[in-house]
Amino acid sequence: MANIFKNAFAVNVNHAAYAVLYTAPASTTTVVLGLAICNKTGNSVDISVQVQDAGSTAYQVLDTVSVPGRTTLEVLAGQKYVLETTDVLRVKAGSANSIDCSIGIMEIT
């Protein structure tokens, strides 16, 4: 088995619907090491994060958490979330063009 460290990014996170931040590839287990949520505006913006499993069931990880203006919120750090093959990590912002997200992951192939 190989362990491959990677990053994934979402710029100007969608506010109308969940946007895909990362999808676990086929034959791969992924460990989410950390998620940084950056609010680029001067106002507080809500963010929601969910994992959608291969069976299309969505599970909330964060639900409408307020990120203060001009700050970065580090979440999922110190906790290990395991994404199995084809699981999806999705994000949604409370307003348009306000949030960028980045995750650090380890793919196990």
Secondary structure as a PSIPRED ss2 file (coil, helix, strand):
# PSIPRED VFORMAT (PSIPRED V4.0)

   1 M C   1.000  0.000  0.000
   2 A C   1.000  0.000  0.000
   3 N E   0.000  0.000  1.000
   4 I E   0.000  0.000  1.000
   5 F E   0.000  0.000  1.000
   6 K E   0.000  0.000  1.000
   7 N E   0.000  0.000  1.000
   8 A E   0.000  0.000  1.000
   9 F E   0.000  0.000  1.000
  10 A E   0.000  0.000  1.000
  11 V C   1.000  0.000  0.000
  12 N C   1.000  0.000  0.000
  13 V C   1.000  0.000  0.000
  14 N C   1.000  0.000  0.000
  15 H C   1.000  0.000  0.000
  16 A C   1.000  0.000  0.000
  17 A C   1.000  0.000  0.000
  18 Y C   1.000  0.000  0.000
  19 A E   0.000  0.000  1.000
  20 V E   0.000  0.000  1.000
  21 L E   0.000  0.000  1.000
  22 Y E   0.000  0.000  1.000
  23 T E   0.000  0.000  1.000
  24 A C   1.000  0.000  0.000
  25 P C   1.000  0.000  0.000
  26 A C   1.000  0.000  0.000
  27 S C   1.000  0.000  0.000
  28 T C   1.000  0.000  0.000
  29 T E   0.000  0.000  1.000
  30 T E   0.000  0.000  1.000
  31 V E   0.000  0.000  1.000
  32 V E   0.000  0.000  1.000
  33 L E   0.000  0.000  1.000
  34 G E   0.000  0.000  1.000
  35 L E   0.000  0.000  1.000
  36 A E   0.000  0.000  1.000
  37 I E   0.000  0.000  1.000
  38 C E   0.000  0.000  1.000
  39 N E   0.000  0.000  1.000
  40 K C   1.000  0.000  0.000
  41 T C   1.000  0.000  0.000
  42 G C   1.000  0.000  0.000
  43 N C   1.000  0.000  0.000
  44 S C   1.000  0.000  0.000
  45 V E   0.000  0.000  1.000
  46 D E   0.000  0.000  1.000
  47 I E   0.000  0.000  1.000
  48 S E   0.000  0.000  1.000
  49 V E   0.000  0.000  1.000
  50 Q E   0.000  0.000  1.000
  51 V E   0.000  0.000  1.000
  52 Q E   0.000  0.000  1.000
  53 D C   1.000  0.000  0.000
  54 A C   1.000  0.000  0.000
  55 G C   1.000  0.000  0.000
  56 S C   1.000  0.000  0.000
  57 T C   1.000  0.000  0.000
  58 A E   0.000  0.000  1.000
  59 Y E   0.000  0.000  1.000
  60 Q E   0.000  0.000  1.000
  61 V E   0.000  0.000  1.000
  62 L E   0.000  0.000  1.000
  63 D E   0.000  0.000  1.000
  64 T E   0.000  0.000  1.000
  65 V E   0.000  0.000  1.000
  66 S E   0.000  0.000  1.000
  67 V E   0.000  0.000  1.000
  68 P C   1.000  0.000  0.000
  69 G C   1.000  0.000  0.000
  70 R C   1.000  0.000  0.000
  71 T C   1.000  0.000  0.000
  72 T E   0.000  0.000  1.000
  73 L E   0.000  0.000  1.000
  74 E E   0.000  0.000  1.000
  75 V E   0.000  0.000  1.000
  76 L C   1.000  0.000  0.000
  77 A C   1.000  0.000  0.000
  78 G C   1.000  0.000  0.000
  79 Q C   1.000  0.000  0.000
  80 K C   1.000  0.000  0.000
  81 Y E   0.000  0.000  1.000
  82 V E   0.000  0.000  1.000
  83 L E   0.000  0.000  1.000
  84 E C   1.000  0.000  0.000
  85 T C   1.000  0.000  0.000
  86 T C   1.000  0.000  0.000
  87 D C   1.000  0.000  0.000
  88 V E   0.000  0.000  1.000
  89 L E   0.000  0.000  1.000
  90 R E   0.000  0.000  1.000
  91 V E   0.000  0.000  1.000
  92 K E   0.000  0.000  1.000
  93 A E   0.000  0.000  1.000
  94 G C   1.000  0.000  0.000
  95 S C   1.000  0.000  0.000
  96 A C   1.000  0.000  0.000
  97 N C   1.000  0.000  0.000
  98 S C   1.000  0.000  0.000
  99 I E   0.000  0.000  1.000
 100 D E   0.000  0.000  1.000
 101 C E   0.000  0.000  1.000
 102 S E   0.000  0.000  1.000
 103 I E   0.000  0.000  1.000
 104 G E   0.000  0.000  1.000
 105 I E   0.000  0.000  1.000
 106 M E   0.000  0.000  1.000
 107 E E   0.000  0.000  1.000
 108 I E   0.000  0.000  1.000
 109 T C   1.000  0.000  0.000
